[in-house]
Amino acid sequence: MELKINDRAALAIKKNEKRVEIRAYKGNPDHDYRTLKENDVLTFHSQNLGTFYTRVKEVHHYDTLEELFTLEGTKYTTSSTNDKEEAIQRIKKLDGYEKAIKEDGVYAIHIEYLYRECTVWEELLEKAKKVRNPREVSGMICAGSVGAAILTKNHHIYTGVCIDTASSLGMCAERNAIAHMITNGENEILKLVCVDFKGKVGFPCGACREYLMQLHKNSKNIEILKDEKTKEVIKLEELLPDWWGYDRV
């Protein structure tokens, strides 16, 4: 679902200061909030931030704005005021909202910010670096020296760290992130960032390249960050030319 939003609210969502989007159904089938469910992706468009994506965590329906703000509060539901009565009056003044709320109630859509379209590489890189935390898990296992972040076709981001063991039972950060993705029912990756043990951008190892390629018929088009400063990328098929399994995925 694609929605327009003002810049103030968009920035508040990005900063995690606004976590609930208030919407009223006005008869537009493309904006039927009654159909939203957990893990759906909302695409927002704002003038200055451009296009960004959020994940739906839950949706609550209320008969009135008074009921909504009584149960949801104002801290994370509005970006313009923390005053309940002022918030109610501002929303009622929005085009068609008062009538729509009387007819169908109002929806409090709990959302989680995912990423901005124009800064996706910076945000993936930040997540890959943030998840790194080199540490000794036990006398035989260490983890966290390498981090990875992947962006899926469904706009979700998954991260992972390497796990090194005294046997062959560990895994690379990329495969750890992929495991999280598959656990959540996805298998098509669009973009990948790897951060090595020095905190620098790197490429997946040969085993991970093979693993990535086997995930989906479009895996050859996965973009992998090559240079942190220039944001130059390379496609997976360039790292694994003449792959043997194109007719099998």
C-alpha atoms as an extended CHARMM CRD file, in Angstrom:
* protein
*
       249  EXT
         1         1  MET       CA              0.0000000000        0.0000000000        0.0000000000  PROA      1               0.0000000000
         2         2  GLU       CA              1.3630000000        3.4190000000       -0.9800000000  PROA      2               0.0000000000
         3         3  LEU       CA              0.5660000000        6.5190000000        1.0700000000  PROA      3               0.0000000000
         4         4  LYS       CA              1.4810000000       10.2030000000        1.0200000000  PROA      4               0.0000000000
         5         5  ILE       CA              2.7570000000       11.8060000000        4.2070000000  PROA      5               0.0000000000
         6         6  ASN       CA              4.0280000000       15.2310000000        5.2410000000  PROA      6               0.0000000000
         7         7  ASP       CA              7.7230000000       15.7650000000        5.8670000000  PROA      7               0.0000000000
         8         8  ARG       CA              7.3420000000       16.3950000000        9.6050000000  PROA      8               0.0000000000
         9         9  ALA       CA              5.6280000000       13.0560000000       10.1550000000  PROA      9               0.0000000000
        10        10  ALA       CA              8.0310000000       11.2830000000        7.7790000000  PROA      10              0.0000000000
        11        11  LEU       CA             11.0490000000       12.5090000000        9.7190000000  PROA      11              0.0000000000
        12        12  ALA       CA              9.4350000000       11.5090000000       13.0200000000  PROA      12              0.0000000000
        13        13  ILE       CA              8.9070000000        7.9800000000       11.6770000000  PROA      13              0.0000000000
        14        14  LYS       CA             12.5450000000        7.7630000000       10.5660000000  PROA      14              0.0000000000
        15        15  LYS       CA             13.7130000000        8.9270000000       14.0000000000  PROA      15              0.0000000000
        16        16  ASN       CA             11.3910000000        6.3910000000       15.6840000000  PROA      16              0.0000000000
        17        17  GLU       CA              9.5460000000        9.2510000000       17.3530000000  PROA      17              0.0000000000
        18        18  LYS       CA              6.3180000000        8.3190000000       15.5710000000  PROA      18              0.0000000000
        19        19  ARG       CA              5.3640000000        4.6360000000       15.6130000000  PROA      19              0.0000000000
        20        20  VAL       CA              1.6240000000        4.7780000000       14.9910000000  PROA      20              0.0000000000
        21        21  GLU       CA              0.0680000000        6.1090000000       11.7880000000  PROA      21              0.0000000000
        22        22  ILE       CA             -3.5560000000        7.2600000000       12.1420000000  PROA      22              0.0000000000
        23        23  ARG       CA             -5.7360000000        6.7040000000        9.0750000000  PROA      23              0.0000000000
        24        24  ALA       CA             -9.4350000000        6.7940000000        8.2010000000  PROA      24              0.0000000000
        25        25  TYR       CA            -10.9290000000        4.7350000000        5.3730000000  PROA      25              0.0000000000
        26        26  LYS       CA            -12.5410000000        7.0550000000        2.8220000000  PROA      26              0.0000000000
        27        27  GLY       CA            -13.7570000000        4.4830000000        0.3320000000  PROA      27              0.0000000000
        28        28  ASN       CA            -10.5630000000        4.1940000000       -1.7360000000  PROA      28              0.0000000000
        29        29  PRO       CA             -9.9560000000        0.4510000000       -2.3280000000  PROA      29              0.0000000000
        30        30  ASP       CA             -6.2180000000        1.1410000000       -2.7070000000  PROA      30              0.0000000000
        31        31  HSD       CA             -6.1950000000        2.5330000000        0.8320000000  PROA      31              0.0000000000
        32        32  ASP       CA             -8.3840000000       -0.0070000000        2.5850000000  PROA      32              0.0000000000
        33        33  TYR       CA             -6.7540000000       -0.1740000000        6.0140000000  PROA      33              0.0000000000
        34        34  ARG       CA             -9.1320000000       -2.9630000000        6.9960000000  PROA      34              0.0000000000
        35        35  THR       CA             -7.0500000000       -5.3520000000        4.8920000000  PROA      35              0.0000000000
        36        36  LEU       CA             -3.6990000000       -4.6130000000        6.5450000000  PROA      36              0.0000000000
        37        37  LYS       CA             -2.0340000000       -7.3760000000        8.5040000000  PROA      37              0.0000000000
        38        38  GLU       CA              1.1850000000       -7.9920000000       10.3940000000  PROA      38              0.0000000000
        39        39  ASN       CA              4.3700000000       -7.8100000000        8.2780000000  PROA      39              0.0000000000
        40        40  ASP       CA              2.6900000000       -5.9910000000        5.3920000000  PROA      40              0.0000000000
        41        41  VAL       CA              4.8440000000       -3.2100000000        3.9580000000  PROA      41              0.0000000000
        42        42  LEU       CA              3.6090000000        0.3800000000        3.7170000000  PROA      42              0.0000000000
        43        43  THR       CA              5.3200000000        2.6140000000        1.1600000000  PROA      43              0.0000000000
        44        44  PHE       CA              5.3330000000        6.2830000000        2.1290000000  PROA      44              0.0000000000
        45        45  HSD       CA              6.0930000000        9.2380000000       -0.1440000000  PROA      45              0.0000000000
        46        46  SER       CA              7.1280000000       12.6000000000        1.2840000000  PROA      46              0.0000000000
        47        47  GLN       CA              8.4670000000       15.7030000000       -0.4280000000  PROA      47              0.0000000000
        48        48  ASN       CA             11.9030000000       15.9070000000        1.2100000000  PROA      48              0.0000000000
        49        49  LEU       CA             12.5790000000       12.3740000000        2.4260000000  PROA      49              0.0000000000
        50        50  GLY       CA             11.2930000000       10.8370000000       -0.7810000000  PROA      50              0.0000000000
        51        51  THR       CA             10.1460000000        7.2240000000       -0.7060000000  PROA      51              0.0000000000
        52        52  PHE       CA             10.6160000000        5.1080000000        2.4080000000  PROA      52              0.0000000000
        53        53  TYR       CA              9.2650000000        1.8140000000        3.6590000000  PROA      53              0.0000000000
        54        54  THR       CA              7.7550000000        0.6290000000        6.9340000000  PROA      54              0.0000000000
        55        55  ARG       CA              6.6020000000       -2.7300000000        8.2590000000  PROA      55              0.0000000000
        56        56  VAL       CA              3.1530000000       -3.1380000000        9.7800000000  PROA      56              0.0000000000
        57        57  LYS       CA              3.4210000000       -4.5660000000       13.2870000000  PROA      57              0.0000000000
        58        58  GLU       CA             -0.2740000000       -4.4850000000       14.2080000000  PROA      58              0.0000000000
        59        59  VAL       CA             -3.4840000000       -2.6120000000       13.3720000000  PROA      59              0.0000000000
        60        60  HSD       CA             -6.0830000000       -1.4610000000       15.9050000000  PROA      60              0.0000000000
        61        61  HSD       CA             -9.5490000000       -0.2150000000       15.0060000000  PROA      61              0.0000000000
        62        62  TYR       CA            -11.4140000000        2.3250000000       17.1300000000  PROA      62              0.0000000000
        63        63  ASP       CA            -14.8730000000        3.8370000000       16.8430000000  PROA      63              0.0000000000
        64        64  THR       CA            -13.6950000000        7.3590000000       17.6780000000  PROA      64              0.0000000000
        65        65  LEU       CA            -10.5400000000        9.4440000000       17.9240000000  PROA      65              0.0000000000
        66        66  GLU       CA            -11.2450000000        9.9120000000       21.6160000000  PROA      66              0.0000000000
        67        67  GLU       CA            -11.1160000000        6.1460000000       22.1190000000  PROA      67              0.0000000000
        68        68  LEU       CA             -7.9610000000        5.8520000000       20.0130000000  PROA      68              0.0000000000
        69        69  PHE       CA             -5.9920000000        8.4640000000       21.9360000000  PROA      69              0.0000000000
        70        70  THR       CA             -7.2490000000        7.2240000000       25.3000000000  PROA      70              0.0000000000
        71        71  LEU       CA             -5.8590000000        3.7500000000       24.5890000000  PROA      71              0.0000000000
        72        72  GLU       CA             -2.9000000000        4.5910000000       22.3380000000  PROA      72              0.0000000000
        73        73  GLY       CA             -1.7400000000        7.8260000000       23.9640000000  PROA      73              0.0000000000
        74        74  THR       CA             -0.1550000000       10.6880000000       22.0200000000  PROA      74              0.0000000000
        75        75  LYS       CA              3.6050000000       10.1560000000       22.4550000000  PROA      75              0.0000000000
        76        76  TYR       CA              4.1180000000        7.9840000000       19.3700000000  PROA      76              0.0000000000
        77        77  THR       CA              0.9120000000        8.6860000000       17.4620000000  PROA      77              0.0000000000
        78        78  THR       CA              1.3670000000       12.3060000000       16.3760000000  PROA      78              0.0000000000
        79        79  SER       CA              4.3260000000       14.3570000000       15.2290000000  PROA      79              0.0000000000
        80        80  SER       CA              2.8040000000       17.7890000000       15.8110000000  PROA      80              0.0000000000
        81        81  THR       CA              1.4770000000       17.8260000000       19.3820000000  PROA      81              0.0000000000
        82        82  ASN       CA              1.3330000000       15.8190000000       22.5880000000  PROA      82              0.0000000000
        83        83  ASP       CA             -1.9660000000       17.3900000000       23.5820000000  PROA      83              0.0000000000
        84        84  LYS       CA             -4.8050000000       14.8950000000       23.1520000000  PROA      84              0.0000000000
        85        85  GLU       CA             -7.5730000000       17.4030000000       22.4290000000  PROA      85              0.0000000000
        86        86  GLU       CA             -5.4310000000       19.3870000000       20.0170000000  PROA      86              0.0000000000
        87        87  ALA       CA             -4.4950000000       16.1860000000       18.1810000000  PROA      87              0.0000000000
        88        88  ILE       CA             -8.1670000000       15.2060000000       17.8490000000  PROA      88              0.0000000000
        89        89  GLN       CA             -9.1210000000       18.5770000000       16.4290000000  PROA      89              0.0000000000
        90        90  ARG       CA             -6.2420000000       18.5830000000       13.9460000000  PROA      90              0.0000000000
        91        91  ILE       CA             -7.1620000000       15.1520000000       12.6250000000  PROA      91              0.0000000000
        92        92  LYS       CA            -10.8310000000       16.0600000000       12.2960000000  PROA      92              0.0000000000
        93        93  LYS       CA             -9.8410000000       18.9950000000       10.0840000000  PROA      93              0.0000000000
        94        94  LEU       CA             -8.1330000000       16.6990000000        7.5730000000  PROA      94              0.0000000000
        95        95  ASP       CA            -10.0230000000       16.3770000000        4.3000000000  PROA      95              0.0000000000
        96        96  GLY       CA            -12.8390000000       13.8640000000        4.6750000000  PROA      96              0.0000000000
        97        97  TYR       CA            -11.6110000000       12.4360000000        7.9750000000  PROA      97              0.0000000000
        98        98  GLU       CA            -14.4390000000       13.4990000000       10.2770000000  PROA      98              0.0000000000
        99        99  LYS       CA            -17.0800000000       11.9890000000        7.9760000000  PROA      99              0.0000000000
       100       100  ALA       CA            -15.0430000000        8.8250000000        7.3730000000  PROA      100             0.0000000000
       101       101  ILE       CA            -14.4840000000        8.2740000000       11.1020000000  PROA      101             0.0000000000
       102       102  LYS       CA            -18.2090000000        8.6420000000       11.8290000000  PROA      102             0.0000000000
       103       103  GLU       CA            -18.9650000000        6.0100000000        9.1880000000  PROA      103             0.0000000000
       104       104  ASP       CA            -16.1500000000        3.5140000000        9.7000000000  PROA      104             0.0000000000
       105       105  GLY       CA            -14.1140000000        4.4940000000       12.7490000000  PROA      105             0.0000000000
       106       106  VAL       CA            -10.3710000000        5.1170000000       12.7090000000  PROA      106             0.0000000000
       107       107  TYR       CA             -7.2810000000        2.9140000000       12.4070000000  PROA      107             0.0000000000
       108       108  ALA       CA             -4.0990000000        3.0310000000       14.4560000000  PROA      108             0.0000000000
       109       109  ILE       CA             -1.4320000000        1.3350000000       12.3350000000  PROA      109             0.0000000000
       110       110  HSD       CA              1.6580000000        0.3900000000       14.3450000000  PROA      110             0.0000000000
       111       111  ILE       CA              4.6750000000        0.5900000000       12.0640000000  PROA      111             0.0000000000
       112       112  GLU       CA              8.4140000000       -0.0440000000       12.1000000000  PROA      112             0.0000000000
       113       113  TYR       CA             10.7160000000        2.0560000000        9.9140000000  PROA      113             0.0000000000
       114       114  LEU       CA             12.7190000000       -0.0290000000        7.4270000000  PROA      114             0.0000000000
       115       115  TYR       CA             14.7260000000        2.2250000000        5.0910000000  PROA      115             0.0000000000
       116       116  ARG       CA             14.7190000000        5.1350000000        2.6730000000  PROA      116             0.0000000000
       117       117  GLU       CA             15.0060000000        4.3150000000       -0.9950000000  PROA      117             0.0000000000
       118       118  CYS       CA             17.6660000000        6.9510000000       -1.6890000000  PROA      118             0.0000000000
       119       119  THR       CA             19.8650000000        6.0010000000        1.2910000000  PROA      119             0.0000000000
       120       120  VAL       CA             19.4430000000        2.2370000000        1.2840000000  PROA      120             0.0000000000
       121       121  TRP       CA             23.1710000000        1.4600000000        0.9620000000  PROA      121             0.0000000000
       122       122  GLU       CA             24.0660000000        3.7390000000        3.8660000000  PROA      122             0.0000000000
       123       123  GLU       CA             21.3730000000        2.1530000000        6.0260000000  PROA      123             0.0000000000
       124       124  LEU       CA             22.3530000000       -1.4120000000        5.1300000000  PROA      124             0.0000000000
       125       125  LEU       CA             25.9740000000       -0.5700000000        5.8590000000  PROA      125             0.0000000000
       126       126  GLU       CA             25.0480000000        0.9490000000        9.2120000000  PROA      126             0.0000000000
       127       127  LYS       CA             23.1050000000       -2.1670000000       10.1850000000  PROA      127             0.0000000000
       128       128  ALA       CA             25.9090000000       -4.5020000000        9.1000000000  PROA      128             0.0000000000
       129       129  LYS       CA             28.4160000000       -2.5340000000       11.1640000000  PROA      129             0.0000000000
       130       130  LYS       CA             26.1160000000       -2.2150000000       14.1560000000  PROA      130             0.0000000000
       131       131  VAL       CA             25.4950000000       -5.9450000000       14.4180000000  PROA      131             0.0000000000
       132       132  ARG       CA             29.2390000000       -6.6720000000       14.5770000000  PROA      132             0.0000000000
       133       133  ASN       CA             30.3670000000       -7.4340000000       18.1160000000  PROA      133             0.0000000000
       134       134  PRO       CA             33.4650000000       -9.6520000000       18.2150000000  PROA      134             0.0000000000
       135       135  ARG       CA             33.2800000000      -11.8870000000       21.2670000000  PROA      135             0.0000000000
       136       136  GLU       CA             34.0900000000      -15.3130000000       22.6280000000  PROA      136             0.0000000000
       137       137  VAL       CA             30.9480000000      -17.3710000000       23.1150000000  PROA      137             0.0000000000
       138       138  SER       CA             32.7770000000      -20.2700000000       24.7430000000  PROA      138             0.0000000000
       139       139  GLY       CA             36.2190000000      -21.8260000000       24.7370000000  PROA      139             0.0000000000
       140       140  MET       CA             35.4140000000      -23.3330000000       21.3630000000  PROA      140             0.0000000000
       141       141  ILE       CA             33.2010000000      -20.7180000000       19.6890000000  PROA      141             0.0000000000
       142       142  CYS       CA             33.7150000000      -17.0600000000       18.8430000000  PROA      142             0.0000000000
       143       143  ALA       CA             31.3380000000      -14.8320000000       16.9250000000  PROA      143             0.0000000000
       144       144  GLY       CA             30.6180000000      -11.3580000000       15.6240000000  PROA      144             0.0000000000
       145       145  SER       CA             33.8110000000      -10.3260000000       13.8510000000  PROA      145             0.0000000000
       146       146  VAL       CA             32.0160000000      -10.0910000000       10.4970000000  PROA      146             0.0000000000
       147       147  GLY       CA             28.5480000000       -8.5910000000        9.9130000000  PROA      147             0.0000000000
       148       148  ALA       CA             26.1270000000       -8.7170000000        6.9980000000  PROA      148             0.0000000000
       149       149  ALA       CA             22.8430000000       -7.0680000000        6.0500000000  PROA      149             0.0000000000
       150       150  ILE       CA             20.5320000000       -8.1640000000        3.2510000000  PROA      150             0.0000000000
       151       151  LEU       CA             17.5670000000       -6.4070000000        1.6640000000  PROA      151             0.0000000000
       152       152  THR       CA             14.7930000000       -8.6180000000        0.3020000000  PROA      152             0.0000000000
       153       153  LYS       CA             12.3220000000       -8.0500000000       -2.5110000000  PROA      153             0.0000000000
       154       154  ASN       CA              9.6340000000       -7.5490000000        0.1550000000  PROA      154             0.0000000000
       155       155  HSD       CA             11.6150000000       -4.5940000000        1.6090000000  PROA      155             0.0000000000
       156       156  HSD       CA             12.6950000000       -6.4090000000        4.7530000000  PROA      156             0.0000000000
       157       157  ILE       CA             16.2240000000       -6.1960000000        6.1210000000  PROA      157             0.0000000000
       158       158  TYR       CA             17.8980000000       -9.1100000000        7.8810000000  PROA      158             0.0000000000
       159       159  THR       CA             21.2820000000       -9.1050000000        9.5780000000  PROA      159             0.0000000000
       160       160  GLY       CA             23.7080000000      -11.7600000000       10.7240000000  PROA      160             0.0000000000
       161       161  VAL       CA             27.1890000000      -12.2640000000       12.1620000000  PROA      161             0.0000000000
       162       162  CYS       CA             29.7680000000      -14.9400000000       11.5720000000  PROA      162             0.0000000000
       163       163  ILE       CA             30.0310000000      -17.8340000000       14.0130000000  PROA      163             0.0000000000
       164       164  ASP       CA             33.4100000000      -19.5780000000       14.1180000000  PROA      164             0.0000000000
       165       165  THR       CA             33.7930000000      -22.8970000000       15.8960000000  PROA      165             0.0000000000
       166       166  ALA       CA             36.4870000000      -25.4560000000       16.6540000000  PROA      166             0.0000000000
       167       167  SER       CA             34.8060000000      -27.7230000000       14.1030000000  PROA      167             0.0000000000
       168       168  SER       CA             33.0960000000      -27.1040000000       10.7640000000  PROA      168             0.0000000000
       169       169  LEU       CA             29.7180000000      -26.2670000000       12.3460000000  PROA      169             0.0000000000
       170       170  GLY       CA             29.9380000000      -22.4700000000       12.1930000000  PROA      170             0.0000000000
       171       171  MET       CA             28.5990000000      -20.1280000000        9.5330000000  PROA      171             0.0000000000
       172       172  CYS       CA             29.4170000000      -16.9110000000        7.7450000000  PROA      172             0.0000000000
       173       173  ALA       CA             27.5550000000      -13.6950000000        8.5120000000  PROA      173             0.0000000000
       174       174  GLU       CA             25.8400000000      -13.7760000000        5.1120000000  PROA      174             0.0000000000
       175       175  ARG       CA             24.4290000000      -17.2640000000        5.7130000000  PROA      175             0.0000000000
       176       176  ASN       CA             23.3250000000      -16.2600000000        9.1910000000  PROA      176             0.0000000000
       177       177  ALA       CA             21.3450000000      -13.3460000000        7.7180000000  PROA      177             0.0000000000
       178       178  ILE       CA             19.9460000000      -15.6620000000        5.0320000000  PROA      178             0.0000000000
       179       179  ALA       CA             18.8150000000      -18.1000000000        7.7260000000  PROA      179             0.0000000000
       180       180  HSD       CA             16.8180000000      -15.3070000000        9.3750000000  PROA      180             0.0000000000
       181       181  MET       CA             15.2960000000      -14.4260000000        6.0100000000  PROA      181             0.0000000000
       182       182  ILE       CA             14.2650000000      -18.0010000000        5.2280000000  PROA      182             0.0000000000
       183       183  THR       CA             12.8460000000      -18.4170000000        8.7290000000  PROA      183             0.0000000000
       184       184  ASN       CA             10.5890000000      -15.4610000000        7.9210000000  PROA      184             0.0000000000
       185       185  GLY       CA              9.3870000000      -17.0160000000        4.6690000000  PROA      185             0.0000000000
       186       186  GLU       CA             11.4810000000      -15.1390000000        2.1060000000  PROA      186             0.0000000000
       187       187  ASN       CA             14.1610000000      -16.2100000000       -0.3660000000  PROA      187             0.0000000000
       188       188  GLU       CA             14.7190000000      -13.3820000000       -2.8670000000  PROA      188             0.0000000000
       189       189  ILE       CA             17.5190000000      -10.9100000000       -2.0690000000  PROA      189             0.0000000000
       190       190  LEU       CA             18.0200000000       -7.5760000000       -3.8280000000  PROA      190             0.0000000000
       191       191  LYS       CA             21.0300000000       -6.0890000000       -2.0470000000  PROA      191             0.0000000000
       192       192  LEU       CA             23.8020000000       -7.2910000000        0.2570000000  PROA      192             0.0000000000
       193       193  VAL       CA             26.4150000000       -5.5840000000        2.4100000000  PROA      193             0.0000000000
       194       194  CYS       CA             29.2840000000       -7.4410000000        4.0860000000  PROA      194             0.0000000000
       195       195  VAL       CA             31.5540000000       -5.8640000000        6.7010000000  PROA      195             0.0000000000
       196       196  ASP       CA             34.7610000000       -7.7610000000        7.4780000000  PROA      196             0.0000000000
       197       197  PHE       CA             36.7290000000       -8.1810000000       10.7000000000  PROA      197             0.0000000000
       198       198  LYS       CA             38.4320000000       -4.8120000000       10.1170000000  PROA      198             0.0000000000
       199       199  GLY       CA             35.0940000000       -3.0400000000        9.7580000000  PROA      199             0.0000000000
       200       200  LYS       CA             35.5980000000       -2.6130000000        6.0110000000  PROA      200             0.0000000000
       201       201  VAL       CA             33.2650000000       -3.5150000000        3.1480000000  PROA      201             0.0000000000
       202       202  GLY       CA             34.0920000000       -6.9220000000        1.6930000000  PROA      202             0.0000000000
       203       203  PHE       CA             32.7620000000       -9.6390000000       -0.6070000000  PROA      203             0.0000000000
       204       204  PRO       CA             31.1310000000      -12.9380000000        0.3870000000  PROA      204             0.0000000000
       205       205  CYS       CA             33.3550000000      -15.9980000000        0.3320000000  PROA      205             0.0000000000
       206       206  GLY       CA             33.0260000000      -18.6680000000       -2.3540000000  PROA      206             0.0000000000
       207       207  ALA       CA             30.7160000000      -20.8480000000       -0.2900000000  PROA      207             0.0000000000
       208       208  CYS       CA             28.3800000000      -17.9040000000        0.3910000000  PROA      208             0.0000000000
       209       209  ARG       CA             28.3740000000      -16.9370000000       -3.2710000000  PROA      209             0.0000000000
       210       210  GLU       CA             27.2020000000      -20.4310000000       -4.1540000000  PROA      210             0.0000000000
       211       211  TYR       CA             24.6250000000      -20.3870000000       -1.3380000000  PROA      211             0.0000000000
       212       212  LEU       CA             23.2940000000      -17.0110000000       -2.4920000000  PROA      212             0.0000000000
       213       213  MET       CA             23.0430000000      -18.1220000000       -6.1000000000  PROA      213             0.0000000000
       214       214  GLN       CA             20.9780000000      -21.1790000000       -5.2190000000  PROA      214             0.0000000000
       215       215  LEU       CA             18.3390000000      -19.1630000000       -3.3540000000  PROA      215             0.0000000000
       216       216  HSD       CA             16.3330000000      -17.8370000000       -6.2920000000  PROA      216             0.0000000000
       217       217  LYS       CA             16.2650000000      -17.6720000000      -10.0790000000  PROA      217             0.0000000000
       218       218  ASN       CA             17.0110000000      -13.9300000000       -9.8700000000  PROA      218             0.0000000000
       219       219  SER       CA             19.9460000000      -14.2600000000       -7.4770000000  PROA      219             0.0000000000
       220       220  LYS       CA             22.4400000000      -13.4730000000      -10.2310000000  PROA      220             0.0000000000
       221       221  ASN       CA             21.1490000000       -9.8770000000      -10.0530000000  PROA      221             0.0000000000
       222       222  ILE       CA             21.8510000000       -9.4190000000       -6.3370000000  PROA      222             0.0000000000
       223       223  GLU       CA             23.7590000000       -6.1630000000       -5.8980000000  PROA      223             0.0000000000
       224       224  ILE       CA             26.7010000000       -6.3020000000       -3.4920000000  PROA      224             0.0000000000
       225       225  LEU       CA             28.2960000000       -3.1380000000       -2.1480000000  PROA      225             0.0000000000
       226       226  LYS       CA             31.8440000000       -2.8460000000       -3.4490000000  PROA      226             0.0000000000
       227       227  ASP       CA             32.9840000000        0.5590000000       -2.2210000000  PROA      227             0.0000000000
       228       228  GLU       CA             31.7230000000        2.3490000000        0.8980000000  PROA      228             0.0000000000
       229       229  LYS       CA             32.6160000000        5.8540000000       -0.3350000000  PROA      229             0.0000000000
       230       230  THR       CA             31.5200000000        5.7150000000       -3.9600000000  PROA      230             0.0000000000
       231       231  LYS       CA             28.6630000000        3.2290000000       -3.3530000000  PROA      231             0.0000000000
       232       232  GLU       CA             29.9040000000        1.2300000000       -6.3430000000  PROA      232             0.0000000000
       233       233  VAL       CA             28.2290000000       -2.1690000000       -6.5400000000  PROA      233             0.0000000000
       234       234  ILE       CA             28.8750000000       -5.4770000000       -8.2440000000  PROA      234             0.0000000000
       235       235  LYS       CA             26.3410000000       -8.1420000000       -9.1810000000  PROA      235             0.0000000000
       236       236  LEU       CA             26.5870000000      -11.6740000000       -7.8570000000  PROA      236             0.0000000000
       237       237  GLU       CA             26.8720000000      -13.1330000000      -11.3610000000  PROA      237             0.0000000000
       238       238  GLU       CA             30.1160000000      -11.1500000000      -11.7780000000  PROA      238             0.0000000000
       239       239  LEU       CA             31.5560000000      -12.8870000000       -8.7050000000  PROA      239             0.0000000000
       240       240  LEU       CA             30.3490000000      -16.2880000000       -9.8590000000  PROA      240             0.0000000000
       241       241  PRO       CA             30.5460000000      -16.3220000000      -13.6730000000  PROA      241             0.0000000000
       242       242  ASP       CA             29.3400000000      -19.2830000000      -15.7560000000  PROA      242             0.0000000000
       243       243  TRP       CA             27.4510000000      -20.7030000000      -12.7890000000  PROA      243             0.0000000000
       244       244  TRP       CA             26.5350000000      -24.3540000000      -13.2350000000  PROA      244             0.0000000000
       245       245  GLY       CA             22.9390000000      -24.3010000000      -11.9460000000  PROA      245             0.0000000000
       246       246  TYR       CA             21.0350000000      -21.6850000000      -13.9770000000  PROA      246             0.0000000000
       247       247  ASP       CA             18.6730000000      -24.3150000000      -15.4060000000  PROA      247             0.0000000000
       248       248  ARG       CA             17.7940000000      -25.7140000000      -11.9770000000  PROA      248             0.0000000000
       249       249  VAL       CA             16.6800000000      -22.7950000000       -9.7890000000  PROA      249             0.0000000000
